[in-house]
Amino acid sequence: MEFFYWVFLVSILLIFLASGSFSIDNFHQPFPIVEPDPGHTKLRLSREGLDVISRITTPIAAVAVIGPYRSGKSFLLNQLLSLSCYEGFGVGHMRDTKTKGIWVWGTPLELDIDGVRTSVFYLDTEGFESVGKSNVYDDRIFALATVMSSVLIYNLPETIREADISRLSFAVELAEEFYGRFALLPYTEWKGQDIAFEPAKLLWLIQRDFLQGKSVKEMVDEALRHVPNTDGDKNIAQVNQIRDSLAVMGDNSTAFSLPQPHLMRTKLCDLKDNDLDPMYVKKREQLKELVASVIRPKIVKGKPLNGKEFVSFLEQILEALNKGEIPSTGSLVEVFNKGILERCLKLYSGRMGKLGLPMPEQSLQDAHERSREEAMKAFDEQHFGRHHAKRSAMQLDEEIKEVYKNVIMANEYQSSRLCEAIYTQCEDRMDQLQVLRLPSMAKFNAGLLQCNQSFERECIGPSKANYEQRMMKMMGKSRSLFIKDYNQRLFNWLVAFSLVMVVVGRFIIKFILIEMAAWILFIFLETYTRMFWSAESLYYNPLWHFIVATWETLVYSPILDLDRWAIPIGCIVALSILYWRCYGRRKHGSRFLLPMYNSHKGGSNRPRSD
């Protein structure tokens, strides 16, 4: 029973999940994709509308209609989609706004654009200047529609007001920031280039019966003409700046007029095409053709977006627009430049990572400048935006400085380790020279020079100066200690050597001249020097210098280091003497050129006679 119970629960769960996954049965209706938050200041995504867009696998294009509230945007979209008010976007006839946020029609139109099958979505936006909203909220709606659409229809009733032009400031800023350098080029020349996103086509749509003999294009040009500002008013200067900036969009904008469909506007939803003004119907069809002719797939970074990619793009844009107190083009620049900034920083880090640390500070500085210049050049070639890209460039420069600080610290650490190792080796070498079996100033100076050369050659980096001072102090101290003990140790060695040679000449070699020379040296060192020379004056006497020079010549030379070979040489000499004592005299007899001790005590060797 328990098994069937669990099977039943699992079945219920699967049915629930299946029903949730396919909860949208009818796509022939509008869906919200962006909704206002409870405070009606920022925007948030609606998963229901995003799921509708995500299912599209072909390239996507979006047509967005923006404008003041109660200006007929929803009715216009229904007319473009050939839908009635009762099956299309909701149309409100009261003074409050009907559409909240941004809505999308669930069934896209399929068009063949430049040989590519494209799904065209139509977007309805919340109108401007309705009651109970902040200007910041309206700016976010305008900004988001500007960025996400391929064709932006600016629906204006009757005429163009100054406030309508001012609202274009964000679109103008986008035009200057992201594609101002491409705006003067034909579409075919910059199509598909790696810009952040291709601009939306701006369509000025003026709904009015009479244009006072002027074409709608002339009306738009007149509205965008400079306002006289002889007094230098800042507000007027700002308005004229927006007009100047609109020129950046160049051929990317057009104008179209649409007459009123009928005088009874409150009953438009109940009227058929036969009941509408024929001029309106003709103009409406021309507007459809115009939109179809200018629309292009939404392209981001040179690639047309499908449904899932469009949703991901929308999520990034909305996060950037909600980032600050007001929607900022700079925040959008940061979104698109984020990956480029990371790649350039990785390029710099890779170049610096290949350096063999430690290295001299100037060499490291030069490598940093070369790597930084290469990274900044790569950023300049790839970055999106013009004016606000400077902030991303500054951010890249700051992050490069942080990486460089870490490299400097690593260089100091490696330099300290290397110089410390060399310093320790030299310190150990100096300690070894202090305890030589046979003291030699020449050998000590050679070791000192070798340490200096090794330090100068191998110790590099910022720690060299510090360790150089430590080396000088350590070597100076070692030299003072060595010189202090050198003369006394040499004197003791000479005394011991004279006594050893007395024993050798007397009992081993039995060579009287060697014994005599040894006794003379011993008497000189122990008697004459103590009687006639003081301990200090001894070491400054020319005779002592001669003794020291002779000692240094015998003990250490580039060819022979007696301190190292004293024991082997002594063993060889001892073996030679032993061999001579045992076998040499028997073989060669007692014929010597120099006097030897005679082992006979006296008398004649002749036999005694009676």
ABEGO torsion letter per residue (X at the ends): XAAAAAAAAAAAAAAAAAAAAAABABABBBBBABBBBAAGABBBBBAAAAAAAAABABBBBBBBBBEBBGAGAAAAAAAAAGBBAAABBBBBABABBABBEBBBBABBBBBBBGGBBBBBBBBBBBBBGBBGBBAAAAAAAAAAAAAABABBBBBBBGBBBAAAAAAAAAAAAAAAAAAAAAAABBAAAABGBBBABBBBBBBBBBBBABAGGBBAAAAAAAAABBBBBAAGBAAAAAAAAAAAAAAAAEAABBBBBBBBABABAAAAAABBAAABBAAAAAAAAAAAAAAAAABBBBBBGGBBBBAAAAAAAAAAAAAAAAABABBBAAAAAAAAAAAAAAAAAAAAAAAAAABBOBBBAAAAAAAAAAAAAAAAAAAAAABBEAAAAAAAAAAAAAAAAAAAAAAAAAAAAAAAAAAAAAAAAAAAAAAAAAABABBBAAAAAAAAAAAAAAAAAABBEAAAAAAAAAAAAAAAAAAAAAAAAAAAAAAAAAAAAAAAAAAAAAAAAGBAAAAAAAAAAAAAAAAAAAAABBAAAAAABAAAAAAAAAAAAAABBAABBAAAAAAAAAAAAAAAAAAAAAAAAAAAEABBABBBBBABAEEBABBBBX
